[in-house]
Amino acid sequence: MQEKILISIDTGKHSIKALLKYQGQIFTIMFRSKLQKVERFGIDLEPNSYHVKFGVNEYLIGDMVSEDYSDFTLSKTSLLHQLSIYTCIAVLLEKAKIPLPLQSKIHLAINAPINVYKDTNLKEAHRDLIENSHQTILISVNNRLFSFRLDNVIICFEGMGSIYDQMDQFKNKTSIIVDIGGLNTTLCSFKGIQPLFNTMTVSNQGINVLKGKVGKVINERFGLSVSADDLEQILQRGYLAHKGQIIEESKQFIEEIKREHLLQIIQFAQSREYTFNTDSIHFCGGGAYLLEKFIKEEFPFSNVMVNPQFANAKSFLKILEIKANG
């Protein structure tokens, strides 16, 4: 029997995270969710950046693309997410050294926003885009041609964290998952491993909003304008540097803004009847890593998941394994 190729992909507004499982091995990839159309692209590629040709156009995807090309729309039924998913598949197939004939099928699980997951029509439109209307997908990634088909793609909802990757840990508990992403923060309560439909909720308080707050304070306090690329670096480093000098004062107000941002996420949850009276509270997503210090201050007994960026993708992979072997 042919070994199954299982791929799970979490297409975030900040980063794309993906896992491939084949013959007992797991391969990973993560790159920034940025897409720029290019022509006659000839410069050397940096890590986590990909030159993609799809149809008659060519694109640059990943870390090398400016922050100005970040996607701030709510939809994930977009060219960015379509090509990011295809790029993940191609790169992972190459990493795993999997030779595929033209019509080989891949078992794929991807995420969708909760509003899409709840709506049959939106979900089917999302699936149809990624499946390329059941046509063979031809894509060149870093000048290597790949062809594959995608059928029966599994759509998973965002904000499940490690629930299905670590089912034994959750099955006898009530839990809350707080997924702090690039654009949104998604919350969901679980009874065991069963999501509670009415608790699925989304706020716009992702990390991009936090960047905006930091940029506004820098402009008001120091009279400096900062680019989207500057803000990405400032947030990761935790300070502002100007003309080669670190502005020490910036460290404190950036910490204050981060703390306040987490408190606003908590206030939003409480406004949606989240009491946090549960056995366990878990934080995931790239924002959880960035705000971990303040999460631990507010919820000392909570869990910030290990490699929180990959928490959702691991659960998608577990769901995929169960369905593919069912």
ChimeraX attribute file (.defattr): number of C-alpha atoms within 10 A of each C-alpha:
attribute: neighborCount
match mode: 1-to-1
recipient: residues
	/A:1	3
	/A:2	4
	/A:3	8
	/A:4	15
	/A:5	18
	/A:6	20
	/A:7	27
	/A:8	30
	/A:9	28
	/A:10	27
	/A:11	26
	/A:12	25
	/A:13	25
	/A:14	23
	/A:15	21
	/A:16	23
	/A:17	25
	/A:18	27
	/A:19	22
	/A:20	25
	/A:21	18
	/A:22	15
	/A:23	10
	/A:24	7
	/A:25	8
	/A:26	13
	/A:27	15
	/A:28	18
	/A:29	17
	/A:30	20
	/A:31	22
	/A:32	22
	/A:33	24
	/A:34	25
	/A:35	26
	/A:36	17
	/A:37	15
	/A:38	14
	/A:39	9
	/A:40	7
	/A:41	13
	/A:42	8
	/A:43	7
	/A:44	8
	/A:45	14
	/A:46	10
	/A:47	10
	/A:48	13
	/A:49	19
	/A:50	25
	/A:51	23
	/A:52	26
	/A:53	21
	/A:54	14
	/A:55	10
	/A:56	5
	/A:57	10
	/A:58	19
	/A:59	20
	/A:60	22
	/A:61	25
	/A:62	22
	/A:63	20
	/A:64	18
	/A:65	20
	/A:66	14
	/A:67	19
	/A:68	12
	/A:69	14
	/A:70	18
	/A:71	20
	/A:72	12
	/A:73	9
	/A:74	12
	/A:75	14
	/A:76	18
	/A:77	18
	/A:78	14
	/A:79	12
	/A:80	19
	/A:81	23
	/A:82	17
	/A:83	19
	/A:84	26
	/A:85	21
	/A:86	24
	/A:87	21
	/A:88	25
	/A:89	23
	/A:90	20
	/A:91	19
	/A:92	21
	/A:93	19
	/A:94	13
	/A:95	13
	/A:96	16
	/A:97	9
	/A:98	11
	/A:99	9
	/A:100	13
	/A:101	10
	/A:102	13
	/A:103	13
	/A:104	13
	/A:105	16
	/A:106	18
	/A:107	21
	/A:108	24
	/A:109	24
	/A:110	24
	/A:111	23
	/A:112	23
	/A:113	22
	/A:114	19
	/A:115	17
	/A:116	20
	/A:117	18
	/A:118	14
	/A:119	10
	/A:120	11
	/A:121	11
	/A:122	15
	/A:123	19
	/A:124	14
	/A:125	14
	/A:126	22
	/A:127	21
	/A:128	17
	/A:129	15
	/A:130	23
	/A:131	20
	/A:132	14
	/A:133	14
	/A:134	13
	/A:135	12
	/A:136	16
	/A:137	19
	/A:138	16
	/A:139	21
	/A:140	19
	/A:141	22
	/A:142	16
	/A:143	11
	/A:144	13
	/A:145	12
	/A:146	20
	/A:147	16
	/A:148	19
	/A:149	18
	/A:150	22
	/A:151	17
	/A:152	14
	/A:153	17
	/A:154	16
	/A:155	20
	/A:156	24
	/A:157	19
	/A:158	27
	/A:159	30
	/A:160	28
	/A:161	27
	/A:162	25
	/A:163	27
	/A:164	21
	/A:165	19
	/A:166	14
	/A:167	14
	/A:168	12
	/A:169	13
	/A:170	20
	/A:171	16
	/A:172	12
	/A:173	15
	/A:174	18
	/A:175	24
	/A:176	27
	/A:177	23
	/A:178	25
	/A:179	28
	/A:180	30
	/A:181	25
	/A:182	24
	/A:183	22
	/A:184	22
	/A:185	24
	/A:186	27
	/A:187	24
	/A:188	24
	/A:189	25
	/A:190	22
	/A:191	16
	/A:192	17
	/A:193	20
	/A:194	14
	/A:195	18
	/A:196	12
	/A:197	11
	/A:198	9
	/A:199	16
	/A:200	20
	/A:201	18
	/A:202	23
	/A:203	14
	/A:204	17
	/A:205	20
	/A:206	25
	/A:207	26
	/A:208	22
	/A:209	15
	/A:210	21
	/A:211	20
	/A:212	13
	/A:213	15
	/A:214	23
	/A:215	21
	/A:216	14
	/A:217	16
	/A:218	19
	/A:219	12
	/A:220	10
	/A:221	9
	/A:222	10
	/A:223	10
	/A:224	12
	/A:225	11
	/A:226	15
	/A:227	11
	/A:228	17
	/A:229	12
	/A:230	15
	/A:231	21
	/A:232	14
	/A:233	13
	/A:234	20
	/A:235	19
	/A:236	9
	/A:237	11
	/A:238	16
	/A:239	19
	/A:240	22
	/A:241	15
	/A:242	8
	/A:243	6
	/A:244	7
	/A:245	8
	/A:246	12
	/A:247	13
	/A:248	11
	/A:249	10
	/A:250	20
	/A:251	15
	/A:252	11
	/A:253	16
	/A:254	23
	/A:255	18
	/A:256	13
	/A:257	16
	/A:258	23
	/A:259	18
	/A:260	14
	/A:261	20
	/A:262	22
	/A:263	15
	/A:264	13
	/A:265	20
	/A:266	17
	/A:267	13
	/A:268	18
	/A:269	22
	/A:270	12
	/A:271	10
	/A:272	15
	/A:273	10
	/A:274	17
	/A:275	10
	/A:276	15
	/A:277	10
	/A:278	14
	/A:279	13
	/A:280	16
	/A:281	18
	/A:282	21
	/A:283	27
	/A:284	29
	/A:285	28
	/A:286	23
	/A:287	24
	/A:288	25
	/A:289	18
	/A:290	16
	/A:291	19
	/A:292	19
	/A:293	15
	/A:294	19
	/A:295	20
	/A:296	13
	/A:297	11
	/A:298	13
	/A:299	13
	/A:300	10
	/A:301	12
	/A:302	16
	/A:303	17
	/A:304	21
	/A:305	18
	/A:306	12
	/A:307	12
	/A:308	21
	/A:309	25
	/A:310	25
	/A:311	25
	/A:312	29
	/A:313	30
	/A:314	24
	/A:315	22
	/A:316	32
	/A:317	25
	/A:318	20
	/A:319	17
	/A:320	23
	/A:321	18
	/A:322	9
	/A:323	11
	/A:324	13
	/A:325	7
	/A:326	6
